[in-house]
Amino acid sequence: MAANLPSTLNFTQYRDLVKKLKHGKSLPTAIYLHKSSLEEALPLELLSFIQSTVSKLNTNEPWNLIKLYKRDLKFTLLNYPHFDEYAYPELHTSYTIDGDEQTIKTTNYSNSNNPPILHRKETFVLPSYPLYQTFKDITDEGERIGLYQNTKSIGFKQQWENLIKRKAFKLDEQGRLHKVAELPEPIVENEPQTIKRHLTAINRDRLSAPFQKLAKYGYLNGDHSILDYGCGLADDATELEAHGLNINAWDPVHRPNGNKQKSDIVNLGFVLNVIEDQQERKDTLKAAYQYTQKLLLVSVMLANETKQEHFKQYKDGVITKWNTFQKYYSQAQIRAYIEQALNVKTMAFGQGIIAIFKCPQLEEAHHLELQFQNYNWQHITQKPQPKALPKAQQKTLFEKHKTLLDDFWQHCLHLGRLPANDEFEQSATLRKYFASHNKAFSLLQNYYEQNEFEQAKQKRKHDLLVYFALSLFGKRQAKSHMPARLTRDLKVHFSDYNQALEQAKQLLFSIADPANIGNSCYQAFDQIQLGELHDNHSYILPTRYLNQLPAILRVYIGCAVQLYGDIDDVDLVKIHMRSGKVTFLKYDDFNKKLPLLTERIKVKMLEQDIDYFYYGDIYPYQPLYNKIDYLQKSSSEYKSQQRFDKKLADMLKGVTKAEWPNWPILLKVFDYWGVELNGDRFFGTKKPNS
């Protein structure tokens, strides 16, 4: 170690040095390097800091890999005793060192039945490492039989070995792969004529998923020209033409003479995943982008590894039983593919539905609407009650135009400020009778409780802060593309743009503190009085209450939504208080008395990654036994749920609720009692067993 090198680093110095590393396996939150590569791969300042810290803590245990954190002043020493000898070595011990606190945490996996394991060993070492080519050959073996298609489930020994078994292979003493059974022969690369691409087009009796998203966000209101690029049988175009929209449709097989022309919105729906030629796939994406003036929407099929195993492998996808090609993606894969091919940023509209905005103004308007839509003001369903009327002359004027003034008041509440002339459709009529919006509002102050308007102003300000905080998270520069409405909001609620941005930064940074998230969860539970609160761990609530949450939780969940996409079909949201995670839960039918969990999506914001868990195959369906916690106690539905839950509890008497069974076992319980659950009612099928 050079004598003049510092033995300590602050976080900024450490982070900047780690950012400059050009070798090692780089993940979103850390870089991994083999011990043999440190002197060549690390800057001297970083190497000196690591060596000095290890020496101070008297860490003399064996290790051969180091994990350098990107977002903390930490590193972990990892001991894989059989790194050189075994293809996929197990982790024996890890030593996590906190550079600030100068502490060390040891975790021992030697007695674990399912320890972490390593893949792609060549990424940890330099090309000069003696076994580099051997490691690369091992990785190539796994890639050839599709072991790395889904990296979410292969980091631990048992899942890895189960996957290899499903592929009809086994591992020898050195961990090398050997075939143990004949797999169906894959279609060979030189037979592209067997692929029947025309069969991928399907008949629809409703708008396809991407067009439903466009409708939801208001893009099918007639203001935008549309091109459906790769329209298939053109059912979407036929439906939209019937509504008078300006839409063109083209398909190389089913509508080759369709009108391809530049349009505001281009839909490339479920096209990329049926093109087996990689260059043609990329060219198609680029062509659709060239036709786009404002917004390109790309949709593909998503699938997990289990589903893909049912088909024959071909190129980078599979061949279905109809001899069509399918390239399945994960959400992260399709976004990364589009961003790399087009050199753009993407936004998820839903699972497998990815938006690319060419028009910055339209993008900002979209993000703005995400925060201000779906209001549920009380006045929409229950008209506000005016105060006692003062002067007779005013009374006459008010009563004469009461409907007009009610509408104007509702607009004031929705915006949290007075609307501009072009923001209120009946502005000309209002100004005809009251001269200006200001005078009409002054009149209304005599009739309606002003605290309702003050609450609306405060709500609107929080909405704006959430919007700007999520803009910062998405690394969008909103200032130069702000809609006129947003500019007006800023003038009313903040002194200037910089003040709004500074407060939004504070709000965004505040979500990094688990104490803030935990306190806000308790506050939200006290206000909503609904959901499932696990002390110091998590808060689960229905998605329909998200707009009622404190701003900090809306930002926390909003960051997860930006990574995942639209959550329209999500029933429950689980806010993890301490781990930087949000979980979205989907059920088969949440209106049932006993909904079954079908999908769990865990968004890990620190890693900028998503884990998907599908139920009904690998994981059995899991009933939601505490549906009653998500119902208002004053509702008739709550009382009905109580009666249902009592019948269920009687059949499971003697079993603690924490141990109530999954769906397949519950069906056996029903069979034991001689009942069948049909809808929300139990029907007897036979006499229960004695």
N, C-alpha and C positions, 0 to 999 in steps of 0.2 A: 504494500500500500504506500503510495507516495506520501511523503511527510507533510506536504503543504495542502493536501486535500481535506475538506471538512468531513468530520465524522457524523455530523447531524445535518438534516435538511428540514425545512418547513414544508407544509403540504404543497404550496404553489411550486416550489423548486422541484419537489419529488414528482408531482404531476407532469410538469413540463418535460422532465427527463424521460418519464415513461412514455409520453406521447411520441417522442422522437425514435423510439425503438423500431428497428426494421426487421428484426428476426423474432421467431417464436410463434406460438399459437395465440392469435388475438381474438378475444371474445368481447362483447360489449362492455363488460365490467372489469376485465383483467387480461393480462398477458402471461402466458406460461412459457418457461424456458428450462432446458436441461442444464444441470450444473456445469457440464463440460463446455457450454457455449457462453458462459457469463463473461469471461475476460474479453472475449472478442465482441460480444453483442451489446454489453452494457457500457455506457459512458463511465469514465473513471469516478466521477462524483457519486453516481448511483451505486457502483460496485463498492466504493469505500464506505458509503452509508450502510449498506447491507452487512458487509463484513464487520464493521465496528459494532453495529447493533447486536448481531449474533454473538460477538465476543463479549459484550457487556452482560448479556443475559445468560452467559455460560451454557449456550446451547451446543452440546457436543454429540447430540443424537445423529444417527445417519439420515441423510436425505439426498435425493438426486434430482428433484424438480422444484422450481420456485414459481409461485403465483404472485404477480405484482398487480395490486389493485389499482384501478384507474381513478376511483372516486374517494379513496380513503388513504391515509398515510399508513398503509398496512402491507405486509407481504406474508405469504404462507410457505413454509418449507414442507415438501411432500416426500414421503419415503415409499417408493415402489421397489421392493427388494428384488423383484425379478424383471426389471425393466428391459434388460438386454436379452434374457433367456426365453421369456414367454411373450406370445404375440399380443395378448391383452392383459397386462399385469394388473394385480389388485393393489389398492392403496392400503398400506399397513398403518401408518401414523401421519398425522398432519400437525404442524406447529405454526399457529397463526400469531404473528408478532405485530403489536400495535406500536408504530414508531413514535407517536405522541406520548402515550402512556408508559412506554418502555415495559410492556407486559407481554406475556406469552400464554397462549391457550393451547393445550394439547388434546387431540382427539385420537383415540385408538380404535382401529377397525379390525384388529387381528382376530377378534372373536365373532365378528359379524358374519351372518349367513348370506348377506347381500351387500358386500362392500362396493364402493365406487371402483370402476375400472377405466383403463386408458384405451383410446383408439388413435389412429393416425399418428403413430409415434414419430414419424419423420418430421412432423411439424414442430416438434419440441427441440430438435437438434439441428446443427448446421450441416450443410451438404458434405462437409469434410469428415463427419462422424463415420467411423468404420462400418457401422451397421445401417447407414442411411438407406442404401438401396434395398436391403432386406426389409426394413420397415415399410418402405414404399410398396414393395411387392405384396406385403401382408394387407395393406390398405386396398390395393388393386383387387386382390382376391375377394374381399368383402364387397367392394363396389360392384363387381361383376354379377354377384347373386342378389344385389339389392339390399344389403344390410344397412345402408346409410340413408335410405329414403326418408325415414322418420327418425330424426336425431333426438326426439323428446324422450324416448323410452329405452335408450340403449346405454345409458350412463352407469347402470348397475349390473352386477354379475347375473342375477337371476333372469332379468328381462332380456339381457343379451343372449344368454344360453337358450332361453325359450324361443327367441327369434330364430336362432341358428337351427334349432330343432324343427321349427315350422317350415324352414327352407329345405328340410331334408338333408342337413349336413351335420357333422359332428366335429369336435376339436380333438386333436391328438395331444401328446404330452407337451409339445411346444406351443400349443394353441393354434396350429395351422388347420385349415378347413379341409374336410374330406366328405365326399358325397356318400350318403348311406342308402339312398333310394332314388329311383329314377323320377325326375320331374318331367312334366309335359314339355316336349321340345318347343322352344320359342320359335316364332316365325322368323325366318332368316331375313337379313337386311336387304337381300336382292330381290324381294318379292313385293314391291310397293303396290303392284296392280291388285293384290288381294284386299287392299283397304278400300272399303266402300264408304267414302266420305259423305256421299249424298244421303245415306241412311241416318245421319246424325240430326237432320232437321225433323222437328216434331210438330204435331198439330197442337194448338193451344185454344182453350176456351176462355182464357183470361189473359191479361197483360203479363208478360214475362217479368221475372224478378227485377231486372235493371230498370225497366220502364215503370214498374210500380214505385221504385225509389225516386225516379224522376217526377212522377206524379205527386208523391208525398212532399217533395221539396218545392213544388210549385213550378217546375220547369215545363209542364204540359199545359200551361195556361194560355197558349196561343202566341206568346211574345217571342218565341224562338223557332228558327228553322231547324229541322232535324233530318239526319241521315242515318238510316239503319244499315250499317255496313256488314254484310254477311247476314242477311235477314232470314235465311232459311225459307220457310213457306210463307213468310210475310204476314202472319196473323196479327202481329203488333201493328204493323203499318196499316193494315185494313181497318183495325179498330180505331186508330188515331185519325185516319182519313175521314171516318164516319163522324168524328167530332170536329171536323173542319180544320185540323192542324196542318201546318205546312211541313209535310214529311215525305222524304224520298227513301226508297228502299232498293238495295242491290244485293245480289247473291251470285257467285260464279256458276252455280248449278241451277238453282230454281228461278232466278230472275237476272240472267246475264245482261239483259237489255235495260235494266233499271237505271234510273238517272243518278249517276254519281256526281255530286257537286258539293262545293264547300258549304258547310252549314254551321250554325251556331253550336249545335250539339250533335255529336256523332256517337252512336251506340255500336260497340263491337262486342256483341253478346254471345258468349259461349262459342267463340270462333277459334281462338288460339289453342284451346285444348284439344281440338280435333285435327290439327295440322301436324302431320308426322315429320315433315321436313323442317329442321330447325331454322334454316336460313329463310325459307318461305314464311315461317311463323313470325320471325322478326320483321321481314319485309311487309307483311300484312299489318302488323302493329304500326309500323312507321307510316304506311299509306293511310291508315285510318286517322293517324295524328295529323297528316298533311291536309286532310279534308276538314279538320276541326278548326273552328274560329274561336270558340269560347270554352267548351267543355267536352272532353272525351271520357266516355264511360266504358270500362273494360270489365267483362265478367268471365269467370272461368269456373270449372268444377273443382270443388275442394273434396279431398278424401283422406282418410287415415290409411295407415299401412295395411291394416287388416283387410280393408275393402280391395286394395290393389292386388293382394295376394290371390284373389279369386280369378285373376285374369293372366293371360300369357304376356310376358315381357316383350317389348319391341322398342328398339331405340331407347329414348328416354321416357317412354310411357308404357302403355299396355294395349293389347288387342282384345276387344270384347267378343262375345259369342256371335255378334252380328258382323264380325270382321270390320268393325270401325275402330279407329284409333282414339285413345283418350290419354291426354297428359294431365295428370292430377297435380294440383299444387296445394301447398299450405298458404295461409294468408300472408305470411312473411315472404314466402318464395315469390308469389306473383307480384307483390309490391316491389321487391328487390329487382325482379326481372324487368318490369316496366321502367323503373327509375334508371337502371343501367342502360337499357336499350334506347331510351328517349332523352336521357340526361335531364330528368324532371323530378319534381317532388309529387308524391301521390297522397291521396286521402281516401280512407276506406268509407264507403257508403254502406257496406254490409259485408257478410262473409262471401268472399270471392267477387265482390263488386267494388271496383277501384275507380276513383275519379281522378282525372288530371285536368286541372284548370289552366286554360291558356289566357283567360281574361282575369287579371288580378282583381278588378272591381267586382266581378261576379263571385269570385272566391271569397272576398271579404263580406259581401252581402250574404253569402251562404253561411259563413261562420256566425255572423251577427244573428241571423234568423234562428240558428240552433239554440241560442240563449234566450230568445224572446218569444218563441212559439209555445203553444200548448199552455197558455195561461188559463187559470181556472178561477178568475176573479168571482167573488160572490155575486157581484151585480149582474153578471151575465144571466144567472138563473133567478136572481131575486133582486128586483129593482130597489135602489136606495130610497129610503124614506125621507122626504124633505122636512126641513125644520118648519116650525110655525111661520106662516107667511106674514111679512111685515106690512108693507103699504098696499093699499087696494090697487093702485095703478100698476105696481110691479106684479101683483098677484094676477091681474088680468093678462099682462104680457107673458108671464111665465106659463100660465095655464094654456094660453092660446098656442104656444110653441113648445109644449112640454115634451113631446116625442122627439123633436129636433134637439132640444137641450139635453135630454137624457142621452141621446146618441153622442153628443159632443162631450158630455161628462165622462162617458165610458171611454172615449178616445183619450181624454186627459188622464184617466186612471191607467189605461194601458201603456201610455208613453211615459207617465210620470212627469209630464210637463204639458204645456199648451201645444197643441199640434200646429204646424205651419199650414198655410192655406192649401198646399198641395197634398197634405197628409190627412185631410178630412174631406170626404167626398161631397158633403153638403155645405162646404165652406161658403160658396157663393150665396146660398139661401140664408145661411146664418148671418153673414155680413150685411145682407139686404135689410134684415130686421134689427140687428144689434151693432152695426157699423164695423165691428172688429171682433176677433177672437178674444182679445183682452177684455173688452166690455161684456161679452157674453159670460166669460169666466167670473168676472166681478159680480155679475148678477147671481150666478150660481152659488157664490159664497154665502148668500143669504138663505139658501135652501138646503144645502147638503153639508154634512159634517166634514170639516176640513181635515180632521185627523185621518180620514180615509185617503185623501189625496197625499198627505204627508207620508203615509205608509207606502203608497204607490211610488212616490219619489225615491224613498229609501230602497225599495225593492228594485227599481230601475237602476239605481246607482250600483247595487250589488251585481245586477245582471251585467252591467258594463265592465265592472272589475273582473268578473269571471271571464267575459269575452276577451279582454286584453291579456289576462293571465294565460289563457289557453292559446292566444296568438303568440305569446312569448314562448310557451312550451313547444309549439309547432314551428318556431323560428320563422314566423311570418312578419313582414314589415307592413303593418296595417296603415300607417300614416298617409302614404302616398296614394292609397286606393280606397279611402274611406267613403262609404255612401253618404249622401247629403244628410240622411236622418241621423247618422252617427255623429256627424259634425255638430248638428244641433244639440244632440244629447250632451256632448262634451261641454258646450257653452253653458248649459244649465247646471250640470252636476259637478263640474270641475273647473278650476281656474284656467287650465290649458291642457293640451295633450300630454306634456311632460309630467304634470302632476298625476294625471290618470295612469300613465305608464309606471311611474314610481310606486304608486299605491298597488298597482297590479303586480309589480315585481315582488313587493313585500308579501302579497297574498300567495303568489306562486312559491316563493321560497319557504313560506310557512308550512307547506304540506310536507316538507322534509323532516319536520320534527314530530315524532310519534306522539308526543304529549299533546300537541295541537289537534291531531287527528282523533286521539282518544277522547279528549275533552269535548270536541265538537260532536262526536258520536253520542256521548251521554246527553249533551244539550239537545240534540235532534230527537233522541228517544223520549226525553221528557216532554218535548213539544208535540210530537206526533202520537206518542203513546201507542205505538204499533211496531211490530217486528220482533226480532230476537236479538237481545243484547247479551253477549258473552263477556263477562267482566275482564277488562284489560286485554281483550283479544280481538273481538270483532262485533260488528253490528250488521244484521241482515234485514233488509226491508224491501217492499215491493217497488218496482221501478216507477210506478205512477206517482210516487211521493218525492222523486228526486228534486223537483223544482222547489220543494218546501225545505230543503236542507240548507244549513248555513253555507255561505259562499265558499269557505275553505273545503268543504266536502264536495261541493259541486265541481270545484277545480280538480280535486283529487280523483273523482270519478271521471271527470271530463278528460283528463290526461289518459286514463285507461281506454276511454271510448275512442280517442284519437288513434290509439294503437290498434284497437280491435275493429271499430266500425259501428254501424248503426245497431242499436239495441232494442229495436221495436219488438222483436220476438223474445226478448229476455223477460222473465217473470220476477226474479229476485236478484238483488245486488248485495254481495257480501263485502263490506268494507273491513279490510284487515288493518287493525290499529297500529301495528308495530313493524310490519314487514314490507311496507311499500307495495302491497298487492291489492288488487280488486278482483273478485270472482263474480262472474255472471252465471246465473242458474236458469236453465230452461226446463220446463215440464211439459208432459204430453197434453195436458189440459188443466190449466190452473183453476178453472171454474169448478172442477170436480171436488168432492169432499176429500178424496185421497189422490192427489196428483202424483205422478211418477216422474222422478228426475231422469231426463233423457240426455242432457248435455251440461257439462260444467267447463267453463272457460276461465282459466286463471291468468290474469294479466299481471306480469311481473315488471313493474315500471323501472326498477333499478337496472334490470338487465335488458329493458326494452324488448321483451320477449313474451310469447303467449304459449300456454300449455292447454291442449284440448283433451277432454275426457268424455268419451261417448258411452252411454249406458244402454244395456240390452244385449251386448255381445260379450266383450271382455269383462266389463263391469255389469253386474245385474242391476235392473231397475231398482231405484231406492224410493220408497214411498215417503211423502212429506207428512209425517205423523203429527206435526204441530201446525197445521194449516190455520188453526184457530188464532194463533199468535199474530196473524196477518189480517185479521178482520176487526172491524170496529165493534166494540162491545155493545153498542146501542142498536146494531143492525139485526134484522130477523135472520140473516144468514149465520150470524154468530150463534144464535140459539139452536138453529138447525144443525150446525157443526158440532155443538156440544152433545146433542143426542146421538149423532153418528159416532163421535169419539168414544162415548160411553159404551156403545155396543162393541166397538173394536177393542176397548180396554178389557171388557169382560172376557173376550176370547183369549186375550194375552195375559190374563191374570197370573201373577207369580213371576212374571218376567219384568225386570226393570226397563223403563222406557228407553234407556240408553242402549239396551240390547235387543230392541224390537227388530224383527228380521227384515231382510230384503224381500223383494216382490216374489220371487220363485218360492221361497220358504213360507211366505205369508199365504200363498195359495194352498200350500199343504196344510196350514193351520185351518183355513176355511174348509178344506176337505174333511179334516178331522171333526170339525163341528157340524158338518153336513150343511154348509151354506155356500152360496155363490154371490159374489158382489156384481150386480148388474147396474151400471150407472152409479148412482149414489145409494142404492138400496140393497139390502141383504134378502136373499130368497132361499128358503129351505130346499135342499136337494134330496136329503135322506135324514134318517135319525142320527144324531151325533153319536160318536163312539162313547161307550161307557168306560 
